[in-house]
Amino acid sequence: MVHIYRLGRRYSLGRNKQYTYVYRRGKSYPGYRMVLVYLKARELKVGFSVSSKVGNAVTRNRLRRRMKEDFRMLRPILKPGKYIFVARTAAASADAGTMAREMRALLKKASLIDTPEAKGDA
């Protein structure tokens, strides 16, 4: 039996109002298959957006689940803030590994991965 670990409500952005706030105030980092919108904050919150342009409900939900799992794996090394990952139409035909690499690349591009070297002992 395969166990799927949930990200949890604790990390969820929640209501439409919060998404709108992050879209308005946040900084955008575009990629080929997804876009990252980030807003600096005290706690770590995340939202995932997949438009109906991307595909049918099955495709959209599959993409959302993949993105959630990729984020869950990266969560311990991320800086606090509000993140929104928006899937683009190219994401529908991408495999899971490609999406995970792109998410990591976008987070690096935005300097949001909190590495031990970044904290420093200086």
Summary of the structure (lengths in Angstrom):
residues: 122
radius of gyration: 14.4
end to end distance: 47.1
largest distance: 51.6
contacts: 320
relative contact order: 0.21
helix: 47%
strand: 22%
